[in-house]
Amino acid sequence: MDYKTSGVDIEAGYKSVELMKKYVKTTVRPEMLGGIGGFSGAFSAEAFKDMEHPVLLSGTDGVGTKLKLAFLMDRHDTVGIDCVAMCVNDVACAGGDPLFFLDYIACGKNYPEKIADIVKGVADGCRQAGAALVGGETAEMPGFYPEDEYDLAGFAVGVVDQKDMITGEDLQPGDVLIGLASSGVHSNGFSLVRKIFDMTPESLDTWYDELGGKLGDVLLAPTKIYVKALQSIRKEGVRIHACSHITGGGFYENVPRMLKDGVCARIEKDSYPVPPIFRLMQKKGNVDEKVMYNTYNMGIGMVLAVRPEDVEKTMDAVSAAGEYPYRIGSIVEGQKGVVLC
């Protein structure tokens, strides 16, 4: 008996590493030391040595049950983008620039080509964020995961000069809220999605005129990465007073996290177009509107607060970065929280 007969194929692990190397190389930054395959990832502090008070920021997250769609559709080259996005967007919310990323893949059986596809998506996300993919782990765990399934999580580290951190302390009544458009459902609330729709290959392959595409394609669209949009805003000299990444918990849970005591976020629901997928989900699943806004991003993946005089400059900077901004509300005096009207 050997390790392979127990279900763990070491040779497949070696092949996975060889296949993914070409994708990892596309994320290399000058500060990255060594290559893939070491016991740890090394990254030089040269990237932030000139900051007055450098602060390291970190974020970790996974893709959640959105992976079930990837399994059914046998498409694995985009969920890595989701994984990176969920981590680096949190780092960007604090005003930071992502430096490097590590991924963790746990699977029932190591299919090298599938693992390479997953890492290809991770590398795509890292390039979008400007982060180096410095390492990761692929754990083959027979008997723990079904052979055709896996889990995917990641960890990002970024940096910001302390004086440039986005903390919410600068918020003032009258500040304007700018929303950055999402690409759809992103990577939260898929347990409910899977209750609303039949999770079969036939259902996911169904064309919906109101979506302009097949259901599976729309649901699997990768999460937007907003790092470059926030960098573009900063380059224009605009100070972002507060920022929220709209993930699980939707507006009601995430927007208050960017607020200080004594102020409230007032958001106008009709100030931007809600993607058709959310209307379809609400109707087909008979989901209360408040539950939708308490579960999903409803078309806004990130919310920023800026001074009224900086609105136009902010909108232009976001557009220049290839994203779609909307003026969605304002900060008012009141009890800390969010009001949707």
C-alpha positions as MATLAB code, in Angstrom:
seq = 'MDYKTSGVDIEAGYKSVELMKKYVKTTVRPEMLGGIGGFSGAFSAEAFKDMEHPVLLSGTDGVGTKLKLAFLMDRHDTVGIDCVAMCVNDVACAGGDPLFFLDYIACGKNYPEKIADIVKGVADGCRQAGAALVGGETAEMPGFYPEDEYDLAGFAVGVVDQKDMITGEDLQPGDVLIGLASSGVHSNGFSLVRKIFDMTPESLDTWYDELGGKLGDVLLAPTKIYVKALQSIRKEGVRIHACSHITGGGFYENVPRMLKDGVCARIEKDSYPVPPIFRLMQKKGNVDEKVMYNTYNMGIGMVLAVRPEDVEKTMDAVSAAGEYPYRIGSIVEGQKGVVLC';
ca = [
       0.000    0.000    0.000;
       1.140    3.552   -0.677;
      -0.175    7.127   -0.505;
      -1.727    6.927   -3.985;
      -3.823    3.895   -3.123;
      -5.183    5.808   -0.127;
      -6.436    8.488   -2.505;
      -3.648   11.105   -2.575;
      -1.726   11.374   -5.854;
       1.559   13.178   -5.217;
       2.479   13.024   -8.901;
      -0.764   14.862   -9.765;
       0.267   17.526   -7.267;
       3.586   17.987   -9.034;
       1.804   18.277  -12.374;
      -0.620   20.870  -10.985;
       2.277   23.046   -9.891;
       3.935   22.794  -13.291;
       0.701   23.698  -15.110;
      -0.023   26.722  -12.909;
       3.462   28.238  -13.077;
       2.756   30.055  -16.349;
      -0.211   31.828  -14.758;
       1.634   32.718  -11.579;
       4.428   34.309  -13.610;
       1.986   36.848  -15.058;
       1.467   38.340  -11.568;
       5.115   38.885  -10.656;
       6.023   42.259   -9.141;
       9.601   43.551   -8.708;
       9.316   43.084   -4.938;
       8.553   39.380   -5.246;
      11.535   37.280   -4.194;
      12.009   33.699   -5.308;
       9.514   31.669   -7.287;
       6.616   29.329   -6.732;
       7.334   26.090   -4.940;
       9.135   27.330   -1.829;
       7.907   26.849    1.719;
       6.860   30.493    1.964;
       6.286   33.468   -0.291;
       8.764   36.317    0.016;
       7.965   39.954   -0.735;
      10.389   42.838   -0.260;
       9.447   45.848    1.877;
      10.900   48.076   -0.855;
       7.303   48.596   -1.996;
       6.535   50.837    0.966;
       9.878   51.907    2.430;
       9.228   55.562    1.564;
       5.916   55.808    3.421;
       5.893   57.872    6.619;
       3.953   55.318    8.659;
       3.227   52.207    6.596;
       0.315   50.120    7.827;
      -0.163   46.562    6.620;
      -3.724   45.551    5.798;
      -5.015   42.023    5.340;
      -8.146   40.332    4.090;
      -9.228   36.723    3.816;
     -12.314   35.157    2.275;
     -13.613   32.384    0.059;
     -16.026   31.939   -2.819;
     -18.754   30.164   -0.885;
     -21.469   28.062   -2.488;
     -21.083   29.852   -5.814;
     -18.634   27.020   -6.392;
     -21.608   24.666   -6.764;
     -22.405   26.419  -10.058;
     -18.823   25.991  -11.247;
     -19.096   22.266  -10.506;
     -22.381   21.906  -12.406;
     -21.151   23.930  -15.382;
     -17.654   22.420  -15.257;
     -16.176   25.922  -15.544;
     -13.375   26.724  -13.143;
     -11.431   29.617  -14.669;
     -13.423   32.512  -13.114;
     -14.010   31.552   -9.466;
     -10.403   32.477   -8.734;
     -11.248   36.059   -9.686;
     -14.077   35.964   -7.144;
     -11.690   34.743   -4.472;
      -9.193   37.528   -5.101;
     -11.920   40.171   -5.359;
     -13.463   39.294   -2.013;
     -10.094   39.831   -0.317;
      -8.537   42.767   -2.166;
     -11.727   44.854   -2.206;
     -11.710   44.728    1.598;
      -8.100   45.922    1.623;
      -8.988   48.717   -0.812;
     -11.845   49.818    1.476;
      -9.276   50.926    4.019;
      -7.375   52.909    1.386;
      -4.748   50.241    0.804;
      -3.025   48.875   -2.274;
      -2.828   45.073   -2.425;
       0.728   43.755   -2.443;
       0.433   39.992   -2.610;
      -2.027   37.117   -2.459;
      -2.043   33.451   -1.474;
      -4.701   30.873   -2.319;
      -5.845   27.639   -0.697;
      -7.546   24.895   -2.706;
      -8.885   21.807   -0.961;
     -10.190   19.033   -3.201;
     -11.400   15.464   -3.103;
      -9.177   14.492   -6.020;
      -6.410   16.454   -7.690;
      -7.186   16.863  -11.366;
      -4.161   18.921  -12.489;
      -5.905   20.631  -15.417;
      -8.821   21.689  -13.193;
      -6.478   23.020  -10.498;
      -4.578   24.952  -13.163;
      -7.849   26.477  -14.394;
      -8.680   27.619  -10.866;
      -5.243   29.186  -10.443;
      -5.584   30.851  -13.846;
      -8.588   32.717  -12.440;
      -6.659   33.608   -9.284;
      -3.854   35.001  -11.439;
      -6.368   36.995  -13.513;
      -7.727   38.540  -10.316;
      -4.247   39.308   -9.031;
      -3.362   41.110  -12.253;
      -6.541   43.178  -12.019;
      -5.598   44.124   -8.452;
      -1.895   44.651   -9.133;
      -1.008   41.992   -6.561;
       1.630   39.276   -6.812;
       0.542   35.670   -6.398;
       3.367   34.612   -4.098;
       2.184   31.155   -3.128;
      -0.629   28.868   -2.139;
      -1.617   25.361   -1.174;
      -3.468   22.558   -2.916;
      -4.674   19.962   -0.436;
      -5.986   16.654   -1.758;
      -8.395   15.308    0.858;
     -10.082   12.076   -0.286;
     -13.053   11.073    1.822;
     -13.482   14.637    3.050;
     -14.562   16.216   -0.242;
     -16.325   14.444   -3.142;
     -13.901   13.677   -5.958;
     -15.327   16.328   -8.303;
     -15.616   19.111   -5.728;
     -13.256   21.566   -4.073;
     -13.188   24.611   -1.839;
     -11.299   27.810   -2.594;
     -10.164   30.540   -0.225;
      -7.490   33.207   -0.218;
      -5.551   35.767    1.753;
      -4.386   39.227    0.655;
      -1.916   41.643    2.192;
      -1.826   45.321    1.297;
      -0.321   48.530    2.569;
      -1.344   52.127    3.165;
       0.360   55.141    4.689;
      -1.449   55.763    7.994;
      -2.351   59.318    7.025;
      -4.170   58.001    3.952;
      -6.267   55.352    5.690;
     -10.025   55.466    5.090;
     -11.562   55.227    8.552;
     -14.908   57.054    8.350;
     -13.813   59.644   10.889;
     -13.832   62.357    8.199;
     -17.512   61.789    7.411;
     -19.752   64.856    7.583;
     -23.456   65.418    6.952;
     -23.752   66.537    3.340;
     -21.116   64.132    2.039;
     -22.255   62.461   -1.159;
     -22.468   58.689   -1.636;
     -21.086   57.290   -4.885;
     -21.930   53.710   -5.832;
     -19.750   51.598   -8.112;
     -21.691   49.187  -10.308;
     -21.413   45.474   -9.627;
     -21.189   42.769  -12.278;
     -24.193   40.969  -10.797;
     -24.596   38.738   -7.772;
     -20.822   38.662   -7.115;
     -20.004   35.990   -4.531;
     -22.615   36.221   -1.783;
     -26.083   34.857   -1.201;
     -25.746   31.783   -3.386;
     -27.386   29.537   -0.826;
     -30.571   31.502   -1.547;
     -29.854   31.590   -5.289;
     -29.707   27.799   -5.256;
     -33.148   27.683   -3.612;
     -34.681   30.076   -6.149;
     -33.440   28.297   -9.277;
     -33.175   24.621  -10.097;
     -29.496   23.801   -9.884;
     -29.244   21.531  -12.904;
     -27.146   21.852  -16.050;
     -30.372   22.286  -18.034;
     -31.623   25.126  -15.810;
     -28.285   26.924  -15.865;
     -28.148   26.578  -19.664;
     -31.559   28.268  -20.040;
     -31.648   31.564  -21.977;
     -33.563   34.444  -20.372;
     -34.443   37.382  -22.594;
     -34.564   39.752  -19.626;
     -30.995   38.754  -18.714;
     -29.689   38.838  -22.258;
     -27.923   35.566  -21.648;
     -27.986   32.130  -20.092;
     -28.743   31.914  -16.395;
     -25.518   30.127  -15.518;
     -23.351   32.640  -17.358;
     -25.019   35.555  -15.583;
     -24.749   33.957  -12.146;
     -21.141   32.867  -12.650;
     -19.964   36.346  -13.754;
     -16.921   37.107  -11.570;
     -16.928   39.688   -8.817;
     -15.726   43.166   -9.752;
     -12.326   44.225   -8.451;
     -12.376   47.914   -7.517;
      -8.727   48.456   -6.634;
      -7.842   50.463   -9.748;
     -10.968   52.622   -9.429;
     -10.018   53.660   -5.894;
      -6.415   54.244   -6.961;
      -7.669   56.461   -9.782;
      -9.700   58.526   -7.319;
      -6.692   59.032   -5.063;
      -4.510   60.069   -8.015;
      -6.986   62.873   -8.667;
      -6.336   64.190   -5.171;
      -9.746   63.248   -3.790;
      -9.889   62.081   -0.193;
     -12.466   59.343    0.276;
     -14.147   59.900    3.632;
     -15.576   56.397    3.992;
     -15.912   53.218    1.965;
     -17.934   50.010    2.110;
     -17.611   46.778    0.139;
     -21.151   45.447   -0.355;
     -20.876   41.718    0.289;
     -22.939   39.269    2.367;
     -25.515   41.228    4.328;
     -26.091   43.633    1.475;
     -26.714   47.305    2.209;
     -28.148   46.901    5.684;
     -25.131   45.165    7.172;
     -22.243   46.652    5.195;
     -23.027   50.361    4.792;
     -23.204   51.002    8.578;
     -19.679   49.596    8.881;
     -18.335   52.685    7.102;
     -20.174   55.152    9.351;
     -19.239   56.905   12.570;
     -21.700   57.650   15.351;
     -24.141   60.480   14.697;
     -24.472   60.071   10.945;
     -26.758   58.029    8.739;
     -26.466   56.957    5.102;
     -29.507   57.834    3.005;
     -29.602   55.825   -0.237;
     -32.085   56.345   -3.056;
     -33.004   52.992   -4.587;
     -34.044   54.534   -7.904;
     -30.773   56.423   -8.398;
     -29.130   53.638  -10.400;
     -30.210   50.671  -12.555;
     -30.736   47.416  -10.667;
     -29.458   44.511  -12.820;
     -32.246   42.268  -14.170;
     -30.905   39.190  -12.372;
     -32.017   40.643   -9.029;
     -35.530   41.443  -10.256;
     -35.793   37.926  -11.675;
     -34.632   36.392   -8.409;
     -37.021   38.514   -6.373;
     -39.992   37.592   -8.557;
     -39.205   33.916   -9.092;
     -38.361   33.295   -5.444;
     -41.071   35.563   -4.024;
     -38.369   37.282   -1.968;
     -39.258   40.383    0.038;
     -37.481   43.519   -1.202;
     -35.898   44.187    2.175;
     -34.478   40.666    2.193;
     -32.971   41.330   -1.234;
     -31.228   44.482    0.011;
     -30.182   42.652    3.165;
     -28.617   39.780    1.193;
     -27.339   41.097   -2.145;
     -25.458   44.076   -3.548;
     -28.438   44.878   -5.824;
     -26.114   46.290   -8.473;
     -23.747   48.322   -6.275;
     -20.540   46.560   -5.293;
     -18.888   49.412   -3.420;
     -20.088   52.640   -1.796;
     -17.875   55.707   -1.309;
     -18.477   58.947    0.575;
     -16.833   62.140   -0.703;
     -17.293   65.886   -0.309;
     -19.911   67.468   -2.602;
     -17.227   69.464   -4.401;
     -15.348   66.219   -5.218;
     -18.271   64.366   -6.786;
     -17.566   65.198  -10.420;
     -13.865   64.490  -10.080;
     -14.644   61.179   -8.375;
     -17.122   60.128  -11.046;
     -14.641   60.970  -13.801;
     -11.844   59.041  -12.077;
     -14.013   55.940  -11.646;
     -15.098   56.089  -15.286;
     -11.484   56.482  -16.402;
     -10.683   53.259  -14.535;
     -13.346   51.431  -16.543;
     -16.039   51.238  -13.866;
     -19.539   52.730  -13.727;
     -20.277   55.236  -10.937;
     -23.656   56.492   -9.737;
     -24.602   59.216   -7.297;
     -26.826   57.191   -4.973;
     -27.384   59.239   -1.835;
     -25.870   61.284    0.955;
     -24.762   61.353    4.571;
     -27.227   62.987    6.966;
     -27.368   63.578   10.710;
     -29.003   60.814   12.665;
     -28.598   57.478   14.302;
     -25.831   55.381   12.794;
     -27.371   53.190   10.115;
     -28.710   53.145    6.563;
     -32.056   54.250    5.190;
     -33.176   53.068    1.741;
     -35.850   55.249    0.181;
];
